[in-house]
Amino acid sequence: MDWLSRTALVLVIIGAINWLLVGVFQWDLVAAIFGGAELRETSSLSRLIYSIVGLAGLYCITFLFRENAITDNAVKNNDK
């Protein structure tokens, strides 16, 4: 994975973890760090969606440590 893809993935993961915090605790980490309303009033449905997005972001952390199957197959085919 090149540096731009890795950087984009890290930013997406950070954003998803922030949404998880909003969904579970109604607390916005980004607003706490950079200023703004830290507590959010949200509906139950939006909190559920935020939480699902956050859990997906936690799952995406595994992508940082996986080998790229497409690249691996291309390398194996070129070695033949």
PDB file of N, CA, C and O in Angstrom, chain B, residues numbered from 101:
ATOM      1  N   MET B 101       0.864  -1.170   0.000  1.00  0.00           N
ATOM      2  CA  MET B 101       0.000   0.000   0.000  1.00  0.00           C
ATOM      3  C   MET B 101       0.909   1.232   0.000  1.00  0.00           C
ATOM      4  O   MET B 101       1.830   1.333   0.811  1.00  0.00           O
ATOM      5  N   ASP B 102       0.647   2.147  -0.900  1.00  0.00           N
ATOM      6  CA  ASP B 102       1.480   3.354  -0.982  1.00  0.00           C
ATOM      7  C   ASP B 102       1.129   4.331   0.143  1.00  0.00           C
ATOM      8  O   ASP B 102       0.125   4.159   0.833  1.00  0.00           O
ATOM      9  N   TRP B 103       1.954   5.341   0.317  1.00  0.00           N
ATOM     10  CA  TRP B 103       1.804   6.264   1.452  1.00  0.00           C
ATOM     11  C   TRP B 103       0.496   7.040   1.394  1.00  0.00           C
ATOM     12  O   TRP B 103      -0.102   7.316   2.434  1.00  0.00           O
ATOM     13  N   LEU B 104       0.037   7.400   0.185  1.00  0.00           N
ATOM     14  CA  LEU B 104      -1.201   8.165   0.079  1.00  0.00           C
ATOM     15  C   LEU B 104      -2.404   7.310   0.490  1.00  0.00           C
ATOM     16  O   LEU B 104      -3.287   7.785   1.204  1.00  0.00           O
ATOM     17  N   SER B 105      -2.438   6.075   0.047  1.00  0.00           N
ATOM     18  CA  SER B 105      -3.532   5.174   0.431  1.00  0.00           C
ATOM     19  C   SER B 105      -3.515   4.917   1.930  1.00  0.00           C
ATOM     20  O   SER B 105      -4.565   4.918   2.572  1.00  0.00           O
ATOM     21  N   ARG B 106      -2.343   4.701   2.485  1.00  0.00           N
ATOM     22  CA  ARG B 106      -2.219   4.452   3.920  1.00  0.00           C
ATOM     23  C   ARG B 106      -2.658   5.685   4.721  1.00  0.00           C
ATOM     24  O   ARG B 106      -3.350   5.555   5.731  1.00  0.00           O
ATOM     25  N   THR B 107      -2.258   6.872   4.272  1.00  0.00           N
ATOM     26  CA  THR B 107      -2.644   8.115   4.955  1.00  0.00           C
ATOM     27  C   THR B 107      -4.154   8.316   4.897  1.00  0.00           C
ATOM     28  O   THR B 107      -4.775   8.671   5.899  1.00  0.00           O
ATOM     29  N   ALA B 108      -4.744   8.089   3.730  1.00  0.00           N
ATOM     30  CA  ALA B 108      -6.195   8.223   3.583  1.00  0.00           C
ATOM     31  C   ALA B 108      -6.925   7.228   4.474  1.00  0.00           C
ATOM     32  O   ALA B 108      -7.936   7.566   5.090  1.00  0.00           O
ATOM     33  N   LEU B 109      -6.417   6.005   4.543  1.00  0.00           N
ATOM     34  CA  LEU B 109      -7.048   4.989   5.381  1.00  0.00           C
ATOM     35  C   LEU B 109      -6.969   5.371   6.857  1.00  0.00           C
ATOM     36  O   LEU B 109      -7.939   5.190   7.593  1.00  0.00           O
ATOM     37  N   VAL B 110      -5.841   5.889   7.290  1.00  0.00           N
ATOM     38  CA  VAL B 110      -5.696   6.323   8.687  1.00  0.00           C
ATOM     39  C   VAL B 110      -6.680   7.450   9.000  1.00  0.00           C
ATOM     40  O   VAL B 110      -7.291   7.449  10.068  1.00  0.00           O
ATOM     41  N   LEU B 111      -6.842   8.403   8.095  1.00  0.00           N
ATOM     42  CA  LEU B 111      -7.791   9.501   8.317  1.00  0.00           C
ATOM     43  C   LEU B 111      -9.227   8.996   8.379  1.00  0.00           C
ATOM     44  O   LEU B 111     -10.020   9.468   9.194  1.00  0.00           O
ATOM     45  N   VAL B 112      -9.560   8.047   7.528  1.00  0.00           N
ATOM     46  CA  VAL B 112     -10.910   7.467   7.554  1.00  0.00           C
ATOM     47  C   VAL B 112     -11.145   6.727   8.870  1.00  0.00           C
ATOM     48  O   VAL B 112     -12.231   6.806   9.445  1.00  0.00           O
ATOM     49  N   ILE B 113     -10.126   6.009   9.344  1.00  0.00           N
ATOM     50  CA  ILE B 113     -10.252   5.292  10.611  1.00  0.00           C
ATOM     51  C   ILE B 113     -10.442   6.270  11.767  1.00  0.00           C
ATOM     52  O   ILE B 113     -11.281   6.041  12.639  1.00  0.00           O
ATOM     53  N   ILE B 114      -9.675   7.353  11.781  1.00  0.00           N
ATOM     54  CA  ILE B 114      -9.823   8.364  12.834  1.00  0.00           C
ATOM     55  C   ILE B 114     -11.226   8.962  12.807  1.00  0.00           C
ATOM     56  O   ILE B 114     -11.848   9.138  13.855  1.00  0.00           O
ATOM     57  N   GLY B 115     -11.723   9.274  11.616  1.00  0.00           N
ATOM     58  CA  GLY B 115     -13.080   9.814  11.496  1.00  0.00           C
ATOM     59  C   GLY B 115     -14.127   8.827  11.961  1.00  0.00           C
ATOM     60  O   GLY B 115     -15.097   9.211  12.615  1.00  0.00           O
ATOM     61  N   ALA B 116     -13.944   7.558  11.630  1.00  0.00           N
ATOM     62  CA  ALA B 116     -14.915   6.543  12.044  1.00  0.00           C
ATOM     63  C   ALA B 116     -14.891   6.349  13.554  1.00  0.00           C
ATOM     64  O   ALA B 116     -15.943   6.167  14.166  1.00  0.00           O
ATOM     65  N   ILE B 117     -13.711   6.385  14.163  1.00  0.00           N
ATOM     66  CA  ILE B 117     -13.635   6.267  15.617  1.00  0.00           C
ATOM     67  C   ILE B 117     -14.318   7.463  16.279  1.00  0.00           C
ATOM     68  O   ILE B 117     -14.968   7.316  17.314  1.00  0.00           O
ATOM     69  N   ASN B 118     -14.171   8.642  15.682  1.00  0.00           N
ATOM     70  CA  ASN B 118     -14.879   9.813  16.216  1.00  0.00           C
ATOM     71  C   ASN B 118     -16.389   9.604  16.149  1.00  0.00           C
ATOM     72  O   ASN B 118     -17.102   9.933  17.096  1.00  0.00           O
ATOM     73  N   TRP B 119     -16.882   9.059  15.034  1.00  0.00           N
ATOM     74  CA  TRP B 119     -18.321   8.796  14.919  1.00  0.00           C
ATOM     75  C   TRP B 119     -18.759   7.744  15.932  1.00  0.00           C
ATOM     76  O   TRP B 119     -19.866   7.818  16.465  1.00  0.00           O
ATOM     77  N   LEU B 120     -17.891   6.763  16.200  1.00  0.00           N
ATOM     78  CA  LEU B 120     -18.227   5.769  17.218  1.00  0.00           C
ATOM     79  C   LEU B 120     -18.384   6.433  18.582  1.00  0.00           C
ATOM     80  O   LEU B 120     -19.306   6.107  19.330  1.00  0.00           O
ATOM     81  N   LEU B 121     -17.494   7.356  18.907  1.00  0.00           N
ATOM     82  CA  LEU B 121     -17.601   8.088  20.174  1.00  0.00           C
ATOM     83  C   LEU B 121     -18.882   8.913  20.228  1.00  0.00           C
ATOM     84  O   LEU B 121     -19.524   9.009  21.274  1.00  0.00           O
ATOM     85  N   VAL B 122     -19.250   9.509  19.095  1.00  0.00           N
ATOM     86  CA  VAL B 122     -20.502  10.276  19.043  1.00  0.00           C
ATOM     87  C   VAL B 122     -21.689   9.331  19.217  1.00  0.00           C
ATOM     88  O   VAL B 122     -22.629   9.640  19.949  1.00  0.00           O
ATOM     89  N   GLY B 123     -21.643   8.186  18.547  1.00  0.00           N
ATOM     90  CA  GLY B 123     -22.761   7.255  18.620  1.00  0.00           C
ATOM     91  C   GLY B 123     -22.944   6.619  19.983  1.00  0.00           C
ATOM     92  O   GLY B 123     -24.071   6.435  20.442  1.00  0.00           O
ATOM     93  N   VAL B 124     -21.845   6.283  20.628  1.00  0.00           N
ATOM     94  CA  VAL B 124     -21.940   5.571  21.906  1.00  0.00           C
ATOM     95  C   VAL B 124     -22.036   6.529  23.093  1.00  0.00           C
ATOM     96  O   VAL B 124     -22.844   6.328  24.000  1.00  0.00           O
ATOM     97  N   PHE B 125     -21.203   7.575  23.079  1.00  0.00           N
ATOM     98  CA  PHE B 125     -21.130   8.469  24.241  1.00  0.00           C
ATOM     99  C   PHE B 125     -21.669   9.874  23.990  1.00  0.00           C
ATOM    100  O   PHE B 125     -21.693  10.694  24.907  1.00  0.00           O
ATOM    101  N   GLN B 126     -22.106  10.168  22.757  1.00  0.00           N
ATOM    102  CA  GLN B 126     -22.546  11.508  22.350  1.00  0.00           C
ATOM    103  C   GLN B 126     -21.442  12.541  22.601  1.00  0.00           C
ATOM    104  O   GLN B 126     -21.725  13.685  22.956  1.00  0.00           O
ATOM    105  N   TRP B 127     -20.191  12.134  22.415  1.00  0.00           N
ATOM    106  CA  TRP B 127     -19.042  13.003  22.648  1.00  0.00           C
ATOM    107  C   TRP B 127     -18.205  13.079  21.381  1.00  0.00           C
ATOM    108  O   TRP B 127     -17.815  12.046  20.836  1.00  0.00           O
ATOM    109  N   ASP B 128     -17.924  14.280  20.907  1.00  0.00           N
ATOM    110  CA  ASP B 128     -17.201  14.521  19.663  1.00  0.00           C
ATOM    111  C   ASP B 128     -15.744  14.862  19.984  1.00  0.00           C
ATOM    112  O   ASP B 128     -15.449  15.954  20.471  1.00  0.00           O
ATOM    113  N   LEU B 129     -14.842  13.925  19.710  1.00  0.00           N
ATOM    114  CA  LEU B 129     -13.424  14.106  20.008  1.00  0.00           C
ATOM    115  C   LEU B 129     -12.815  15.242  19.192  1.00  0.00           C
ATOM    116  O   LEU B 129     -12.028  16.029  19.718  1.00  0.00           O
ATOM    117  N   VAL B 130     -13.167  15.333  17.932  1.00  0.00           N
ATOM    118  CA  VAL B 130     -12.610  16.387  17.072  1.00  0.00           C
ATOM    119  C   VAL B 130     -13.013  17.764  17.589  1.00  0.00           C
ATOM    120  O   VAL B 130     -12.185  18.674  17.635  1.00  0.00           O
ATOM    121  N   ALA B 131     -14.271  17.924  17.977  1.00  0.00           N
ATOM    122  CA  ALA B 131     -14.728  19.204  18.534  1.00  0.00           C
ATOM    123  C   ALA B 131     -14.021  19.495  19.857  1.00  0.00           C
ATOM    124  O   ALA B 131     -13.719  20.650  20.159  1.00  0.00           O
ATOM    125  N   ALA B 132     -13.759  18.461  20.639  1.00  0.00           N
ATOM    126  CA  ALA B 132     -13.060  18.662  21.910  1.00  0.00           C
ATOM    127  C   ALA B 132     -11.633  19.149  21.678  1.00  0.00           C
ATOM    128  O   ALA B 132     -11.130  19.984  22.430  1.00  0.00           O
ATOM    129  N   ILE B 133     -10.988  18.635  20.652  1.00  0.00           N
ATOM    130  CA  ILE B 133      -9.598  19.018  20.369  1.00  0.00           C
ATOM    131  C   ILE B 133      -9.526  20.390  19.709  1.00  0.00           C
ATOM    132  O   ILE B 133      -8.709  21.224  20.100  1.00  0.00           O
ATOM    133  N   PHE B 134     -10.372  20.631  18.715  1.00  0.00           N
ATOM    134  CA  PHE B 134     -10.263  21.840  17.900  1.00  0.00           C
ATOM    135  C   PHE B 134     -11.298  22.915  18.224  1.00  0.00           C
ATOM    136  O   PHE B 134     -11.327  23.956  17.568  1.00  0.00           O
ATOM    137  N   GLY B 135     -12.127  22.686  19.203  1.00  0.00           N
ATOM    138  CA  GLY B 135     -13.128  23.678  19.587  1.00  0.00           C
ATOM    139  C   GLY B 135     -14.481  23.380  18.995  1.00  0.00           C
ATOM    140  O   GLY B 135     -14.587  22.877  17.877  1.00  0.00           O
ATOM    141  N   GLY B 136     -15.488  23.684  19.731  1.00  0.00           N
ATOM    142  CA  GLY B 136     -16.853  23.455  19.277  1.00  0.00           C
ATOM    143  C   GLY B 136     -17.650  22.736  20.344  1.00  0.00           C
ATOM    144  O   GLY B 136     -17.164  22.500  21.450  1.00  0.00           O
ATOM    145  N   ALA B 137     -18.860  22.396  20.006  1.00  0.00           N
ATOM    146  CA  ALA B 137     -19.746  21.708  20.949  1.00  0.00           C
ATOM    147  C   ALA B 137     -19.334  20.244  21.039  1.00  0.00           C
ATOM    148  O   ALA B 137     -19.456  19.497  20.069  1.00  0.00           O
ATOM    149  N   GLU B 138     -18.849  19.842  22.202  1.00  0.00           N
ATOM    150  CA  GLU B 138     -18.369  18.481  22.380  1.00  0.00           C
ATOM    151  C   GLU B 138     -19.501  17.473  22.497  1.00  0.00           C
ATOM    152  O   GLU B 138     -19.375  16.343  22.025  1.00  0.00           O
ATOM    153  N   LEU B 139     -20.599  17.867  23.116  1.00  0.00           N
ATOM    154  CA  LEU B 139     -21.726  16.961  23.281  1.00  0.00           C
ATOM    155  C   LEU B 139     -22.730  17.212  22.171  1.00  0.00           C
ATOM    156  O   LEU B 139     -23.022  18.356  21.824  1.00  0.00           O
ATOM    157  N   ARG B 140     -23.249  16.131  21.622  1.00  0.00           N
ATOM    158  CA  ARG B 140     -24.198  16.242  20.515  1.00  0.00           C
ATOM    159  C   ARG B 140     -25.536  15.644  20.905  1.00  0.00           C
ATOM    160  O   ARG B 140     -25.604  14.576  21.514  1.00  0.00           O
ATOM    161  N   GLU B 141     -26.572  16.331  20.553  1.00  0.00           N
ATOM    162  CA  GLU B 141     -27.925  15.800  20.721  1.00  0.00           C
ATOM    163  C   GLU B 141     -28.273  15.083  19.417  1.00  0.00           C
ATOM    164  O   GLU B 141     -28.312  15.701  18.353  1.00  0.00           O
ATOM    165  N   THR B 142     -28.523  13.790  19.506  1.00  0.00           N
ATOM    166  CA  THR B 142     -28.830  13.009  18.312  1.00  0.00           C
ATOM    167  C   THR B 142     -29.967  12.039  18.605  1.00  0.00           C
ATOM    168  O   THR B 142     -30.255  11.719  19.758  1.00  0.00           O
ATOM    169  N   SER B 143     -30.603  11.584  17.537  1.00  0.00           N
ATOM    170  CA  SER B 143     -31.669  10.600  17.680  1.00  0.00           C
ATOM    171  C   SER B 143     -31.058   9.210  17.865  1.00  0.00           C
ATOM    172  O   SER B 143     -29.871   9.003  17.614  1.00  0.00           O
ATOM    173  N   SER B 144     -31.869   8.286  18.297  1.00  0.00           N
ATOM    174  CA  SER B 144     -31.400   6.908  18.497  1.00  0.00           C
ATOM    175  C   SER B 144     -30.939   6.283  17.188  1.00  0.00           C
ATOM    176  O   SER B 144     -29.946   5.556  17.156  1.00  0.00           O
ATOM    177  N   LEU B 145     -31.662   6.569  16.109  1.00  0.00           N
ATOM    178  CA  LEU B 145     -31.293   6.003  14.814  1.00  0.00           C
ATOM    179  C   LEU B 145     -29.950   6.549  14.337  1.00  0.00           C
ATOM    180  O   LEU B 145     -29.115   5.791  13.843  1.00  0.00           O
ATOM    181  N   SER B 146     -29.736   7.840  14.478  1.00  0.00           N
ATOM    182  CA  SER B 146     -28.461   8.406  14.049  1.00  0.00           C
ATOM    183  C   SER B 146     -27.325   7.887  14.921  1.00  0.00           C
ATOM    184  O   SER B 146     -26.225   7.664  14.416  1.00  0.00           O
ATOM    185  N   ARG B 147     -27.558   7.689  16.206  1.00  0.00           N
ATOM    186  CA  ARG B 147     -26.521   7.121  17.075  1.00  0.00           C
ATOM    187  C   ARG B 147     -26.185   5.695  16.654  1.00  0.00           C
ATOM    188  O   ARG B 147     -25.023   5.291  16.705  1.00  0.00           O
ATOM    189  N   LEU B 148     -27.189   4.933  16.239  1.00  0.00           N
ATOM    190  CA  LEU B 148     -26.949   3.578  15.757  1.00  0.00           C
ATOM    191  C   LEU B 148     -26.090   3.603  14.494  1.00  0.00           C
ATOM    192  O   LEU B 148     -25.142   2.827  14.368  1.00  0.00           O
ATOM    193  N   ILE B 149     -26.423   4.488  13.568  1.00  0.00           N
ATOM    194  CA  ILE B 149     -25.654   4.603  12.323  1.00  0.00           C
ATOM    195  C   ILE B 149     -24.233   5.053  12.612  1.00  0.00           C
ATOM    196  O   ILE B 149     -23.291   4.502  12.043  1.00  0.00           O
ATOM    197  N   TYR B 150     -24.052   6.040  13.482  1.00  0.00           N
ATOM    198  CA  TYR B 150     -22.707   6.480  13.861  1.00  0.00           C
ATOM    199  C   TYR B 150     -21.904   5.332  14.458  1.00  0.00           C
ATOM    200  O   TYR B 150     -20.718   5.174  14.166  1.00  0.00           O
ATOM    201  N   SER B 151     -22.549   4.542  15.285  1.00  0.00           N
ATOM    202  CA  SER B 151     -21.866   3.416  15.921  1.00  0.00           C
ATOM    203  C   SER B 151     -21.452   2.361  14.897  1.00  0.00           C
ATOM    204  O   SER B 151     -20.357   1.805  14.985  1.00  0.00           O
ATOM    205  N   ILE B 152     -22.316   2.086  13.936  1.00  0.00           N
ATOM    206  CA  ILE B 152     -21.987   1.105  12.892  1.00  0.00           C
ATOM    207  C   ILE B 152     -20.814   1.595  12.057  1.00  0.00           C
ATOM    208  O   ILE B 152     -19.909   0.820  11.748  1.00  0.00           O
ATOM    209  N   VAL B 153     -20.818   2.864  11.691  1.00  0.00           N
ATOM    210  CA  VAL B 153     -19.697   3.438  10.936  1.00  0.00           C
ATOM    211  C   VAL B 153     -18.413   3.347  11.760  1.00  0.00           C
ATOM    212  O   VAL B 153     -17.350   3.038  11.222  1.00  0.00           O
ATOM    213  N   GLY B 154     -18.508   3.611  13.047  1.00  0.00           N
ATOM    214  CA  GLY B 154     -17.341   3.519  13.918  1.00  0.00           C
ATOM    215  C   GLY B 154     -16.797   2.108  14.015  1.00  0.00           C
ATOM    216  O   GLY B 154     -15.583   1.905  13.989  1.00  0.00           O
ATOM    217  N   LEU B 155     -17.683   1.136  14.126  1.00  0.00           N
ATOM    218  CA  LEU B 155     -17.241  -0.256  14.167  1.00  0.00           C
ATOM    219  C   LEU B 155     -16.592  -0.669  12.853  1.00  0.00           C
ATOM    220  O   LEU B 155     -15.621  -1.425  12.845  1.00  0.00           O
ATOM    221  N   ALA B 156     -17.129  -0.173  11.744  1.00  0.00           N
ATOM    222  CA  ALA B 156     -16.506  -0.448  10.449  1.00  0.00           C
ATOM    223  C   ALA B 156     -15.103   0.157  10.384  1.00  0.00           C
ATOM    224  O   ALA B 156     -14.192  -0.435   9.805  1.00  0.00           O
ATOM    225  N   GLY B 157     -14.936   1.327  10.976  1.00  0.00           N
ATOM    226  CA  GLY B 157     -13.614   1.948  11.030  1.00  0.00           C
ATOM    227  C   GLY B 157     -12.634   1.140  11.852  1.00  0.00           C
ATOM    228  O   GLY B 157     -11.464   1.018  11.488  1.00  0.00           O
ATOM    229  N   LEU B 158     -13.104   0.584  12.961  1.00  0.00           N
ATOM    230  CA  LEU B 158     -12.240  -0.282  13.759  1.00  0.00           C
ATOM    231  C   LEU B 158     -11.828  -1.510  12.954  1.00  0.00           C
ATOM    232  O   LEU B 158     -10.681  -1.948  13.039  1.00  0.00           O
ATOM    233  N   TYR B 159     -12.743  -2.063  12.180  1.00  0.00           N
ATOM    234  CA  TYR B 159     -12.417  -3.198  11.320  1.00  0.00           C
ATOM    235  C   TYR B 159     -11.373  -2.802  10.271  1.00  0.00           C
ATOM    236  O   TYR B 159     -10.506  -3.607   9.931  1.00  0.00           O
ATOM    237  N   CYS B 160     -11.446  -1.596   9.767  1.00  0.00           N
ATOM    238  CA  CYS B 160     -10.513  -1.129   8.737  1.00  0.00           C
ATOM    239  C   CYS B 160      -9.077  -1.027   9.247  1.00  0.00           C
ATOM    240  O   CYS B 160      -8.143  -0.982   8.446  1.00  0.00           O
ATOM    241  N   ILE B 161      -8.889  -0.990  10.546  1.00  0.00           N
ATOM    242  CA  ILE B 161      -7.530  -0.979  11.083  1.00  0.00           C
ATOM    243  C   ILE B 161      -6.776  -2.218  10.603  1.00  0.00           C
ATOM    244  O   ILE B 161      -5.567  -2.161  10.381  1.00  0.00           O
ATOM    245  N   THR B 162      -7.484  -3.330  10.444  1.00  0.00           N
ATOM    246  CA  THR B 162      -6.817  -4.558   9.988  1.00  0.00           C
ATOM    247  C   THR B 162      -6.242  -4.402   8.585  1.00  0.00           C
ATOM    248  O   THR B 162      -5.287  -5.094   8.234  1.00  0.00           O
ATOM    249  N   PHE B 163      -6.801  -3.510   7.781  1.00  0.00           N
ATOM    250  CA  PHE B 163      -6.292  -3.305   6.421  1.00  0.00           C
ATOM    251  C   PHE B 163      -4.873  -2.754   6.426  1.00  0.00           C
ATOM    252  O   PHE B 163      -4.115  -2.986   5.484  1.00  0.00           O
ATOM    253  N   LEU B 164      -4.511  -2.034   7.466  1.00  0.00           N
ATOM    254  CA  LEU B 164      -3.167  -1.474   7.548  1.00  0.00           C
ATOM    255  C   LEU B 164      -2.102  -2.566   7.684  1.00  0.00           C
ATOM    256  O   LEU B 164      -0.940  -2.350   7.340  1.00  0.00           O
ATOM    257  N   PHE B 165      -2.498  -3.722   8.180  1.00  0.00           N
ATOM    258  CA  PHE B 165      -1.541  -4.777   8.472  1.00  0.00           C
ATOM    259  C   PHE B 165      -1.671  -5.985   7.551  1.00  0.00           C
ATOM    260  O   PHE B 165      -0.969  -6.978   7.740  1.00  0.00           O
ATOM    261  N   ARG B 166      -2.541  -5.920   6.576  1.00  0.00           N
ATOM    262  CA  ARG B 166      -2.717  -7.021   5.624  1.00  0.00           C
ATOM    263  C   ARG B 166      -1.790  -6.840   4.441  1.00  0.00           C
ATOM    264  O   ARG B 166      -1.433  -5.725   4.060  1.00  0.00           O
ATOM    265  N   GLU B 167      -1.415  -7.964   3.877  1.00  0.00           N
ATOM    266  CA  GLU B 167      -0.677  -7.924   2.624  1.00  0.00           C
ATOM    267  C   GLU B 167      -1.683  -7.722   1.501  1.00  0.00           C
ATOM    268  O   GLU B 167      -2.813  -8.207   1.570  1.00  0.00           O
ATOM    269  N   ASN B 168      -1.270  -7.012   0.484  1.00  0.00           N
ATOM    270  CA  ASN B 168      -2.148  -6.755  -0.651  1.00  0.00           C
ATOM    271  C   ASN B 168      -2.163  -7.977  -1.549  1.00  0.00           C
ATOM    272  O   ASN B 168      -1.159  -8.282  -2.192  1.00  0.00           O
ATOM    273  N   ALA B 169      -3.291  -8.688  -1.605  1.00  0.00           N
ATOM    274  CA  ALA B 169      -3.393  -9.932  -2.363  1.00  0.00           C
ATOM    275  C   ALA B 169      -3.174  -9.710  -3.853  1.00  0.00           C
ATOM    276  O   ALA B 169      -2.567 -10.555  -4.511  1.00  0.00           O
ATOM    277  N   ILE B 170      -3.648  -8.608  -4.397  1.00  0.00           N
ATOM    278  CA  ILE B 170      -3.477  -8.342  -5.826  1.00  0.00           C
ATOM    279  C   ILE B 170      -1.998  -8.158  -6.151  1.00  0.00           C
ATOM    280  O   ILE B 170      -1.504  -8.710  -7.134  1.00  0.00           O
ATOM    281  N   THR B 171      -1.304  -7.398  -5.340  1.00  0.00           N
ATOM    282  CA  THR B 171       0.123  -7.183  -5.551  1.00  0.00           C
ATOM    283  C   THR B 171       0.890  -8.483  -5.385  1.00  0.00           C
ATOM    284  O   THR B 171       1.791  -8.768  -6.173  1.00  0.00           O
ATOM    285  N   ASP B 172       0.550  -9.277  -4.375  1.00  0.00           N
ATOM    286  CA  ASP B 172       1.228 -10.544  -4.145  1.00  0.00           C
ATOM    287  C   ASP B 172       1.066 -11.483  -5.333  1.00  0.00           C
ATOM    288  O   ASP B 172       2.025 -12.138  -5.742  1.00  0.00           O
ATOM    289  N   ASN B 173      -0.144 -11.554  -5.892  1.00  0.00           N
ATOM    290  CA  ASN B 173      -0.384 -12.416  -7.048  1.00  0.00           C
ATOM    291  C   ASN B 173       0.385 -11.925  -8.268  1.00  0.00           C
ATOM    292  O   ASN B 173       0.900 -12.735  -9.040  1.00  0.00           O
ATOM    293  N   ALA B 174       0.470 -10.614  -8.451  1.00  0.00           N
ATOM    294  CA  ALA B 174       1.206 -10.067  -9.590  1.00  0.00           C
ATOM    295  C   ALA B 174       2.689 -10.392  -9.466  1.00  0.00           C
ATOM    296  O   ALA B 174       3.334 -10.714 -10.464  1.00  0.00           O
ATOM    297  N   VAL B 175       3.227 -10.315  -8.279  1.00  0.00           N
ATOM    298  CA  VAL B 175       4.639 -10.631  -8.055  1.00  0.00           C
ATOM    299  C   VAL B 175       4.891 -12.105  -8.313  1.00  0.00           C
ATOM    300  O   VAL B 175       5.894 -12.460  -8.932  1.00  0.00           O
ATOM    301  N   LYS B 176       3.998 -12.967  -7.850  1.00  0.00           N
ATOM    302  CA  LYS B 176       4.154 -14.415  -8.072  1.00  0.00           C
ATOM    303  C   LYS B 176       4.091 -14.739  -9.556  1.00  0.00           C
ATOM    304  O   LYS B 176       4.854 -15.575 -10.038  1.00  0.00           O
ATOM    305  N   ASN B 177       3.191 -14.088 -10.287  1.00  0.00           N
ATOM    306  CA  ASN B 177       3.065 -14.348 -11.718  1.00  0.00           C
ATOM    307  C   ASN B 177       4.279 -13.864 -12.490  1.00  0.00           C
ATOM    308  O   ASN B 177       4.647 -14.475 -13.493  1.00  0.00           O
ATOM    309  N   ASN B 178       4.913 -12.777 -12.047  1.00  0.00           N
ATOM    310  CA  ASN B 178       6.099 -12.268 -12.717  1.00  0.00           C
ATOM    311  C   ASN B 178       7.325 -13.120 -12.433  1.00  0.00           C
ATOM    312  O   ASN B 178       8.266 -13.131 -13.226  1.00  0.00           O
ATOM    313  N   ASP B 179       7.329 -13.831 -11.314  1.00  0.00           N
ATOM    314  CA  ASP B 179       8.446 -14.696 -10.970  1.00  0.00           C
ATOM    315  C   ASP B 179       8.469 -15.963 -11.819  1.00  0.00           C
ATOM    316  O   ASP B 179       9.510 -16.611 -11.929  1.00  0.00           O
ATOM    317  N   LYS B 180       7.346 -16.321 -12.414  1.00  0.00           N
ATOM    318  CA  LYS B 180       7.265 -17.558 -13.209  1.00  0.00           C
ATOM    319  C   LYS B 180       7.888 -17.391 -14.567  1.00  0.00           C
ATOM    320  O   LYS B 180       7.904 -18.333 -15.359  1.00  0.00           O
TER     321      LYS B 180
END
